[in-house]
Structures are given as C-alpha cells and as structure tokens.
Amino acid sequence: MCFQLNQNWYGTLIRHMLMLVAAALVAGVISNQYGWSLAIGLGLYLAWTLKQLLRLHDWLSSHKADEPPPDGYGLWGEVFDSIYHLQRRDQRVRGRLQAVIDRVQESTAALRDAVIMLDSEGNLEWWNRAAETLLGLKTPQDSGQSVSNLVRHPRFKEYFEQGNYAEPLEIPSPTNDRMRIQLLITRYGNNEHLMLVRDVTRIHQLEQMRKDFVANVSHELRTPLTVIFGYLETLLDNVEEVNPRWVRALQQMHQQGGRMQTLLNDLLLLAKLEATDYPSDSYPIEVGTLLKTIKGDAQALSANKNQQISLNLESEVQLKGSETELRSAFSNLIFNAVKYTPAEGKIHIRWWADEHGAHLSVQDSGIGIETKHLPRLTERFYRVDSSRASNTGGTGLGLAIVKHVLLRHRGTLEINSVPGKGSVFICHFPAIQLINP
Ligand code: ADP
C-alpha cells in the first residue's frame, strides 16, 4: 500500500510539474515573457501549496477526536488521504484496546475480593467495586489519596510502612467492625503496589471458636483439678495415716496432677496471648534485672546437674512491653536450655544491642535438635521426641508461648541447632520496641 501511494505521489508530482511548465509555456508564447511566466506560475503554485499546508496545520492543531482531515486536491489530497487512513487505523486499534481494558475492568469489578492499585507513594490510583464495600473507598473523591489516611488501623500503617509484605495482615474492616479483612500487598513495576483484600470473617469466627473452646475447657477443668490436687496434697501431708500400699500411687497422682495444672496454666496463658494484638501494658522493662532473676531460678532448677550458667549483659537498653509476658517467654527458653542440656553442660545467656535492635540469645551445649524439626518447633504440642518430653515434664507449649509473646512485642525468634552439640535460641527486637535509659 505504501509503495502504491509513493508511485501515485510521484505520478501526481510529475503531472503537476508538466502542467505548470505547459501553462508557463502557453503564457510565454502569448506574452513573449518566458522567464516571468515561469516565475509567476511557480509563485502561484507555491502560494497554493502554502495554503494547503496552512489547512493541514489548522486541522492538526484544532481537530476533534473523530473529525477527518480536510479534503484536498492533487498532492495534498494524497497527503490528507494517508493521514485519514492512519487516523482510521489508529481508531480501530484504540477501540480494540479499549475493549480489552473494559473486559479486564468488568471482570475485576465482578470480583468479590478487592483489588487496589497504589502508586509508589502509596496513593490510590484505581480500585474495583469490592474495595468500596470492604475498605469504604469512595469513587472518585478518594482517588490520589494516601492509603494510610483511608485505612486508619495502626497495624496497617505499621505494616505498610515497614515494607515487608511476606505475610498477609488481618484487621477489622474500616466499614464494619464485625467484618475481618485480610490484606496482601505485592510490589510491581516502578515500586507501585497492588493490594488484594479478602473478607475472612468466617475463617476468623472459626478460629475464634477454637480459641474460646480451648480457653473455656481449660478454665472449667481448673477448678475440679484444684480440688483433687488439694485433697491429694492433704493426704500426702498426712502420709503416716495412709495405708503404705497407696503411698506410691498417691505420689504419682500428685505428680501428674501438678503436670496437668501446668498444662492448663500454659493453655490459659496462650489463650490470653492470642486474645489481643499487642500487650495492654507498655512499660520500660529492665531486661538485665529480669534475666538475673531468671538465671537464679534456672540455677535452682539445674540443682544437682552442676551446669555452668553464665549471663552477659552488654547493653542497658530497655524493652517496651509486658514484664509478665516477657518473663514467661525468657524463662521458657532458659529453662528449656537447662532441661535439654546434660549434667556439667554450659548455658550462656547474652543481651546486646546493635543497629538492627536488641537481641537475647540463649545458647546451650545440650542434645541439640535435628534441622527438620526446627520449622515446626513453635507449634503447640510439637515435640522432637515424645519420650524426651515426658522425662522433662514439659507441656509442649513453651515455645508456642515464646513465639506469641515475641509477636506481641514485634520480635522474632531465630533457632539454630546442631544435634549432639547444642542449640541457640535468639530473640530479635526491633528498634521501635526499645527505650534507651
Ligand atoms: P516442652 O514443654 O516439651 O519443652 P517446648 O515448646 O518448650 O515444649 O519445646 C518443644 C520441643 O523443642 C521440646 O519438646 C524439645 O524437644 C525441643 N527443645 C526446646 N528447647 C530445646 C533445647 N534448648 N535443646 C534441645 N531441644 C529443645
């Protein structure tokens, strides 16, 4: 088509030139002024060409979307035609693209999950209809607004700003407190964000039922157990009046009753930890003092195992949070080290701070844990070896408690271990959770 156009174009050009020269010759014959006739002919042709150019310029600068270019004759007609064809082709491509965009928008609008596109600054660019119900976004007022101004939950602000979106976030919906939503952010393109929001109310309710059930059962079992345990203690206090055949049985019942009480207490503590996001109290905690008391208790627990327990306090930095919760988490780690380290073994506790935050490590020279168990260690009731746990009297809930307490203090747990050599449990706390005295 382009070749044809060029041929036409050259043909027309040559025809125009020949006509011009012929007209100039005729005028020259009549007036006997060949030079002037040619010059006037060329001048007129130039003026006509300039006029067409002007028309094209006018059309280019002020034409509306679908207005075709002006009609033209000869060479200019060819130019206008070509522009018209280009324009039509462009319109067709644009129409097809628009149809694709419309289909994508229609399908995302029909989604029950919300899809929100944010620019690199976190301002809203586009969202589907579900975003209006789940997050309460308003079209078009909210366009260009910062997402943290519209989703005002403090956990969302923190989650959005820290920039690590590996795990989704679950919060109540800004439009309805009884609805729970899960947000998942993915980065794409030029640091833009795509945010997916799902209604997870039903899953949340089931999870809540599970938590309530465990908490209620533990609570209901505690009272009868206290009564049984109390009577067993009284019987053992008056052991001389008891038939000697029953003494061993009573002692075992007393021991197992004690285990059940610890288990119920741990279950209740876990239920309490799960009930809220962050601890209600946020006091400065002297980690040094806390660790010294726990070390004392650990020495008592170690008793005749003759283990070497050392404590290195390299920083005076304090932690913000709940002392009871942190005491429980740190004791679990340190008592585990005592439990799973044989006699004469070494346990080293260290508290230090650096540019990443503050850290507590509990290192032992104990039996260690195989790598395959490490990812599951913080699950409730997960035990490396069930016979091992019954020997040590553990409940299998210790590390689950540690994980929850750390989560509530914005911390993370790192576990490294070599079977037969020993383990290191490190708690990492970010800078926002610290207070410099
Ligand atoms: P438990 O009450 O059984 O100690 P935890 O949740 O505290 O439960 O620990 C889970 C499992 O992890 C334990 O059963 C034990 O096998 C293993 N474990 C925990 N700490 C250590 C450690 N310091 N050395 C070796 N194994 C450990």
Residues whose N, C-alpha, C, O or C-beta is under 5 A from the ligand:
A	BS01	ADP	N336 A337 Y340 G366 G368 I369 L377 Y382 R383 V384 D385 A389 G394 T395 G396 L397 G398 L399 A400 S423
